[in-house]
């Protein structure tokens, strides 16, 4: 389930990246929205969305919808306004990302292409290029997002709003050093709650939990509007949850919901925390509310797994069927985990290997692919992917559980025991389905033999005799892992294989 939580975080980050695109163009049309030189008046919903965008902050969803309507009406009378087409395209993308509605993405593409037709990139239309970077990210096309983001960065290197989009793209491609460099550049160019929130996320991805939480608290203190505060406290709730502190997470999600009562990520997070605390009726209620507000694929899967853990097989199968039959953007990890655990693991392997071949090398994809291979009966091939997922820095109970189970299947008893125990130390209730399985697997392995020599301490030839023969096959799997189209063989093109 941590792979899904990684996906949740990615969507939240993506939405803030799209808000940064809106920020780029807000000043171009904000005076017109406010009535030019006329007397001041209280801002309406579209104006509030424009003001939030100017600050790089999330807009309230009703205000975002009002902004879309306002720009559609304006463009009907002013079809040559390239800036407004860029705004409309970015707003469509943000609404689609926040609601999981793929129908908004073709609308965004048409609006952004129209913006470029009215004002080509070569004549300075950076906003449309940034909009296309955000759109590519919403579709899970991280190579496209990187290409458009880097073009915009070259055209306007001091535009701060380019860098959140590049961070998303580099993370999606598994290029974490580049993401960190983009974060450093963002901090040089801009400050405030949005940037502190981004920095907290980067620290979290590196496993720097205290730094992440302290920086996220800074972001909450700097937040100015209710939607911005809700996003900040929902981030804090995610961090508490990932540390295995569901009671603290519940409190922080509750704070987020006081600012925005129907905040989708906070409702979903509260559902997870309630389930971990044994308050399953309330958890199911919150999952229903989260899905009504923001029907994201990861929420559908998590709600189904809670139902399955409670023996509500009809509800669980209905959720899984909804996920299989729906139209989703950037859902390879979620659909892969669905098939790996509740369907056809071979289909999960094919889907996730396809994503890997496209260059999608995030820790979430590596983890899901490793798990799918294990479930399909290929633990030797799975091992280097699972190691890559856990080597980067992110401390994920689910990733550790997957690694431990893969090692257990390979007979690597000592390592399996350590990683299963580590998963439960990170978060004893990380999944209503898999946490009990982790405890059972750890108990089955039992206590280590105090007379036995640790596998890590054996010389290489003795380790092989002790049952480490699959290592050679795992190394071959790492070497043969598919590269993204057009890539040359390199250490970055295949999973890392760390020592035993």
C-alpha positions in Angstrom: 0.0 0.0 0.0 2.9 2.4 0.4 3.3 2.3 -3.4 -0.2 3.6 -3.6 0.6 6.2 -0.9 3.6 7.2 -3.0 1.2 7.6 -5.9 -1.1 9.8 -3.7 1.8 12.0 -2.8 2.8 12.2 -6.5 -0.7 13.4 -7.4 -0.7 16.0 -4.7 2.7 17.2 -5.9 1.5 17.2 -9.5 -1.5 19.4 -8.6 0.8 21.9 -6.9 3.0 21.9 -10.1 -0.1 22.7 -12.2 -0.9 25.5 -9.8 2.6 26.8 -10.4 1.8 26.9 -14.1 -1.3 29.0 -13.4 0.8 31.2 -11.2 2.9 32.0 -14.3 0.0 33.5 -16.2 -2.1 34.9 -13.4 -0.6 38.4 -13.6 -1.4 38.5 -17.3 -5.1 38.4 -16.8 -5.7 39.2 -13.2 -6.2 43.0 -13.9 -8.8 42.1 -16.5 -10.6 39.8 -14.1 -10.6 42.5 -11.4 -12.1 45.1 -13.8 -9.0 47.0 -14.9 -9.0 50.6 -13.5 -12.5 50.4 -12.1 -13.3 50.7 -8.4 -12.2 47.8 -6.3 -14.8 45.1 -5.5 -14.7 41.9 -3.4 -13.1 39.1 -5.4 -15.3 36.5 -6.9 -14.5 32.8 -7.3 -12.5 33.2 -10.5 -10.6 36.1 -9.0 -9.8 34.1 -5.9 -8.5 31.2 -8.1 -6.4 33.7 -10.0 -5.0 35.2 -6.7 -4.2 31.7 -5.4 -2.5 30.9 -8.7 -0.4 34.0 -8.5 0.9 32.8 -5.1 1.5 29.3 -6.5 -1.0 28.0 -4.0 -3.9 25.5 -4.6 -7.2 27.1 -5.4 -10.4 25.9 -3.9 -12.0 23.5 -6.3 -15.2 25.5 -6.8 -13.0 28.6 -7.5 -11.0 26.6 -10.1 -14.2 25.5 -11.8 -15.3 29.2 -11.8 -12.0 30.2 -13.4 -12.5 27.6 -16.1 -16.0 29.0 -16.9 -14.7 32.5 -16.8 -11.9 31.8 -19.3 -14.2 29.8 -21.6 -16.6 32.7 -21.7 -13.8 35.2 -22.3 -12.2 33.2 -25.1 -15.6 32.9 -26.9 -15.3 36.6 -27.5 -11.4 36.9 -27.6 -10.2 33.7 -29.4 -6.8 35.1 -30.1 -5.8 35.5 -26.4 -2.9 33.1 -26.2 -2.4 33.7 -22.5 -5.9 32.8 -21.6 -5.8 29.6 -23.7 -2.7 28.7 -21.6 -4.5 29.4 -18.4 -7.5 27.4 -19.5 -5.3 24.4 -20.5 -3.5 24.5 -17.1 -6.8 24.8 -15.3 -8.3 21.8 -17.1 -5.2 19.8 -16.2 -5.4 20.7 -12.6 -9.1 19.8 -12.4 -8.4 16.5 -14.1 -5.5 15.7 -11.8 -7.4 16.6 -8.7 -10.6 14.7 -9.6 -9.0 11.9 -11.5 -11.2 12.8 -14.5 -9.4 11.9 -17.8 -12.0 13.8 -19.8 -10.3 17.1 -18.9 -6.9 16.1 -20.4 -7.9 16.2 -24.1 -9.6 19.6 -23.4 -6.3 20.8 -21.8 -4.3 19.6 -24.9 -6.6 21.4 -27.3 -6.4 24.6 -25.3 -2.6 24.5 -25.0 -2.1 23.8 -28.6 -4.4 26.7 -29.5 -2.3 28.9 -27.3 0.8 27.9 -29.2 -1.0 28.5 -32.5 -1.8 32.0 -31.4 1.7 32.6 -30.0 4.3 30.1 -30.9 6.9 28.9 -28.4 9.7 30.6 -30.5 8.0 33.9 -29.9 8.0 33.6 -26.1 5.0 31.4 -25.2 6.6 29.8 -22.2 3.2 29.4 -20.4 1.9 27.0 -23.0 5.1 24.9 -22.8 4.8 24.7 -19.1 1.1 23.7 -19.5 2.1 20.9 -21.8 4.7 19.8 -19.3 2.0 19.6 -16.6 -0.3 17.8 -19.0 2.3 15.2 -19.8 2.9 14.7 -16.1 -0.8 14.2 -15.5 -0.8 11.5 -18.2 2.3 9.8 -16.7 4.4 10.7 -19.7 7.5 11.7 -17.7 9.8 11.9 -20.8 7.4 14.4 -22.4 7.1 16.4 -19.1 10.9 16.5 -18.9 11.2 17.7 -22.5 8.6 20.4 -22.2 9.9 21.5 -18.8 13.5 21.8 -20.0 12.5 23.7 -23.1 10.7 26.2 -20.9 13.6 26.3 -18.5 16.0 27.2 -21.3 13.6 29.9 -22.6 13.1 31.5 -19.2 15.6 30.2 -16.7 14.4 32.4 -13.9 10.8 31.4 -14.0 10.4 29.6 -10.7 7.2 27.7 -11.7 9.2 25.6 -14.2 11.0 23.7 -11.4 8.1 22.0 -9.7 7.2 20.4 -13.0 10.8 19.3 -13.6 10.9 17.8 -10.1 7.8 15.7 -10.9 9.3 14.6 -14.2 12.7 13.7 -12.8 11.1 11.7 -10.0 8.9 9.9 -12.5 12.0 8.9 -14.4 13.8 7.8 -11.3 16.4 10.6 -11.7 16.5 11.6 -8.1 19.8 13.6 -8.2 18.3 15.8 -11.0 15.1 16.3 -8.9 17.2 17.4 -6.0 19.1 19.9 -8.2 15.8 21.2 -9.5 14.7 21.7 -5.9 17.8 23.6 -5.0 17.2 25.9 -8.0 13.6 26.4 -7.0 14.6 27.5 -3.5 17.0 30.0 -5.0 14.2 31.6 -7.1 11.1 31.4 -4.8 10.0 30.9 -1.2 6.8 30.6 0.8 4.5 27.7 1.7 4.5 26.0 -1.7 8.3 25.8 -1.9 8.7 24.7 1.7 6.1 22.0 1.0 8.1 20.9 -2.0 11.3 20.8 0.1 9.6 18.7 2.7 8.6 16.2 0.0 12.2 15.9 -1.3 13.4 15.3 2.3 10.8 12.6 2.7 11.9 10.9 -0.5 15.5 10.8 0.9 14.4 9.3 4.2 15.1 12.4 6.2 12.0 12.2 8.3 12.7 14.8 11.0 13.7 17.3 8.3 10.7 16.5 6.3 8.3 17.0 9.2 10.0 20.2 10.4 9.9 21.7 6.9 6.3 20.6 6.4 5.4 22.4 9.7 7.1 25.5 8.2 4.9 25.2 5.1 1.8 25.0 7.3 2.8 28.1 9.3 3.3 30.0 6.0 0.0 28.9 4.4 -2.3 31.8 3.8 -5.6 30.5 2.5 -7.8 27.7 3.7 -7.0 25.4 0.6 -3.3 26.0 1.2 -3.6 25.2 4.9 -5.6 22.0 4.1 -3.0 20.9 1.7 -0.2 21.6 4.3 -1.9 19.6 7.1 -2.8 16.8 4.7 0.9 16.6 3.9 1.7 16.5 7.6 -0.8 13.7 8.0 0.8 11.7 5.3 4.2 12.0 6.9 2.8 10.9 10.3 1.1 7.9 8.7 4.2 6.8 6.9 6.1 7.0 10.3 3.6 4.5 11.7 1.8 7.1 13.9 -1.9 6.8 12.9 -3.2 8.7 15.9 -1.1 11.7 15.1 -2.0 11.4 11.4 -5.7 11.4 12.4 -5.3 14.6 14.3 -3.5 16.3 11.4 -6.0 15.1 8.8 -8.7 16.4 11.1 -7.1 19.9 11.0 -6.9 19.8 7.2 -10.6 19.0 7.1 -11.5 21.9 9.3 -10.1 24.2 6.7 -11.6 22.3 3.7 -14.3 19.9 4.9 -14.4 17.8 1.7 -10.6 17.8 1.0 -10.1 14.5 -0.8 -6.6 13.6 0.3 -7.4 14.3 3.9 -10.6 12.2 3.8 -8.6 9.3 2.3 -5.8 9.8 4.8 -8.3 9.8 7.7 -9.8 6.6 6.4 -6.4 4.9 6.5 -5.7 6.1 10.0 -9.1 5.1 11.3 -8.6 1.6 9.8 -5.2 1.3 11.5 -6.8 2.3 14.8 -9.5 -0.4 14.4 -12.3 2.1 13.8 -13.2 0.3 10.6 -16.9 1.5 10.3 -15.7 5.1 10.4 -12.9 4.2 7.9 -15.4 2.8 5.4 -17.5 5.9 5.8 -14.5 8.1 5.0 -13.5 6.0 2.0 -17.0 6.5 0.6 -16.7 10.3 1.1 -13.2 10.4 -0.4 -14.3 8.4 -3.5 -17.4 10.6 -3.9 -15.1 13.7 -3.8 -12.0 12.5 -5.6 -12.4 9.0 -7.2 -8.7 8.3 -7.7 -7.6 4.8 -8.7 -5.4 4.3 -5.6 -8.3 5.2 -3.4 -10.5 2.6 -5.1 -7.9 -0.1 -4.5 -7.3 0.8 -0.9 -11.0 0.9 -0.1 -11.4 -2.5 -1.7 -8.5 -4.0 0.3 -10.0 -2.7 3.5 -13.3 -4.4 2.6 -11.5 -7.6 1.8 -9.7 -7.5 5.1 -13.1 -7.3 6.8 -14.5 -10.2 4.9 -16.8 -8.0 2.8 -15.9 -9.8 -0.4 -18.8 -8.4 -2.4 -17.7 -4.8 -1.7 -14.1 -5.7 -2.4 -14.8 -7.3 -5.7 -17.0 -4.3 -6.7 -14.1 -2.0 -6.0 -11.7 -4.1 -8.0 -14.2 -4.4 -10.9 -14.6 -0.6 -10.9 -10.8 -0.2 -11.1 -10.5 -2.6 -13.9 -13.3 -1.1 -15.9 -12.5 2.5 -15.4 -10.5 5.0 -17.4 -7.6 6.3 -15.5 -4.5 8.4 -16.2 -1.1 7.5 -14.9 -2.3 4.4 -13.1 0.2 1.7 -14.1 1.4 1.2 -10.5 -2.1 0.9 -9.1 -3.4 -1.4 -11.9 -0.2 -3.5 -11.6 -0.7 -4.0 -7.9 -4.3 -4.8 -8.5 -3.4 -7.6 -10.9 -0.5 -8.8 -8.8 -2.6 -9.2 -5.7 -6.1 -9.7 -6.9 -5.9 -10.8 -10.5 -3.4 -12.0 -13.1 0.2 -11.4 -11.9 1.5 -12.1 -15.5 -0.6 -9.2 -16.8 0.8 -7.0 -14.0 4.4 -7.9 -15.1 3.6 -7.1 -18.7 2.0 -3.7 -17.7 4.9 -2.7 -15.4 7.6 -3.9 -17.7 6.0 -1.7 -20.4 6.2 1.3 -18.0 9.8 0.5 -17.2 10.7 0.3 -20.9 9.2 3.9 -21.3 11.7 5.1 -18.7 9.4 5.2 -15.7 12.0 4.3 -13.1 10.5 5.7 -9.9 10.8 3.7 -6.7 7.0 3.0 -6.9 7.4 1.4 -10.3 10.4 -0.6 -9.2 8.6 -1.9 -6.2 5.4 -2.8 -8.0 7.4 -4.5 -10.8 9.4 -6.5 -8.3 6.3 -7.5 -6.4 4.5 -8.5 -9.6 7.4 -10.7 -10.7 7.4 -12.4 -7.3 3.7 -13.0 -7.5 4.2 -14.4 -11.0 6.7 -16.9 -9.6 9.9 -15.1 -10.6 11.5 -14.1 -7.3 15.1 -14.1 -8.7 14.2 -11.6 -11.4 12.1 -9.6 -8.8 15.0 -9.1 -6.3 17.0 -6.3 -8.0 13.8 -4.3 -8.6 12.8 -4.7 -4.9 16.3 -3.7 -3.8 16.2 -0.6 -6.1 12.9 0.5 -4.5 14.4 0.2 -1.0 17.9 1.5 -1.7 16.9 5.1 -2.8 16.2 6.4 0.7 12.4 6.4 1.1 11.4 4.5 4.2 8.3 2.5 3.1 6.9 -0.4 5.2 5.2 -1.8 2.1 8.5 -1.8 0.1 10.3 -3.5 2.9 7.5 -6.1 3.2 7.8 -6.9 -0.5 11.5 -7.2 -0.3 11.3 -9.5 2.7 8.8 -11.8 1.0 10.9 -12.0 -2.1 13.9 -12.9 -0.1 11.9 -15.5 1.8 10.9 -17.1 -1.4 14.6 -17.3 -2.4 15.5 -19.0 0.9 17.5 -15.9 2.1 16.1 -16.4 5.6 18.2 -13.9 7.6 17.7 -11.1 5.2 14.0 -11.9 4.9 13.6 -11.8 8.7 15.3 -8.5 9.0 13.3 -6.8 6.3 9.9 -8.2 7.4 10.7 -7.0 11.0 11.8 -3.6 9.5 8.5 -3.3 7.7 6.6 -3.8 10.9 8.9 -1.4 12.8 8.3 1.3 10.2 4.5 0.9 10.4 2.9 -2.0 12.3 -0.4 -1.4 10.5 0.8 -0.3 7.0 -1.9 -2.3 5.2 -5.1 -4.0 6.4 -4.2 -7.0 4.2 -0.4 -7.1 4.1 0.6 -6.1 7.6 -1.0 -9.3 9.1 0.7 -11.3 6.4 4.0 -9.7 7.3 3.5 -10.6 10.9 2.6 -14.2 10.0 5.7 -14.5 7.7 8.0 -13.1 10.4 6.6 -15.5 13.0 7.0 -18.4 10.6 10.7 -17.6 10.1 11.1 -17.6 13.9 14.0 -16.4 15.9 17.5 -16.5 14.3 19.7 -19.4 15.3 22.4 -17.9 17.7 24.9 -20.5 16.5 24.4 -19.8 12.8 26.8 -17.7 10.9 25.0 -14.7 9.3 24.6 -15.1 5.6 26.2 -11.7 5.0 29.4 -12.9 6.8 30.0 -16.0 4.7 32.7 -16.0 2.0 31.1 -15.8 -1.5 31.7 -19.5 -2.3 30.2 -20.6 1.1 27.3 -18.3 0.7 26.5 -19.9 -2.6 26.7 -23.3 -1.0 24.3 -22.0 1.8 21.6 -21.5 -0.8 22.6 -18.3 -2.4 22.7 -19.7 -6.0 19.8 -17.5 -7.1 22.1 -14.5 -6.8 23.6 -15.1 -10.2 20.1 -15.3 -11.8 19.1 -12.1 -10.0 22.2 -10.3 -11.4 21.4 -11.5 -14.9 17.8 -10.2 -14.4 19.3 -6.8 -13.5 21.5 -6.8 -16.5 18.7 -7.8 -18.8 16.1 -5.4 -17.4 14.5 -3.5 -20.3 15.8 0.0 -21.0 13.7 2.8 -22.1 13.5 3.2 -25.9 16.6 4.8 -27.3 18.7 4.5 -24.1 22.1 3.0 -24.1 23.1 0.4 -21.6 24.2 2.1 -18.4 24.0 1.6 -14.7 20.9 3.9 -14.8 19.2 1.7 -17.4 18.9 -1.3 -15.1 18.1 -1.9 -11.5 20.9 -1.6 -9.0 21.9 -4.8 -7.3 23.3 -4.2 -3.9 25.3 -6.7 -1.9 23.7 -9.3 0.3 
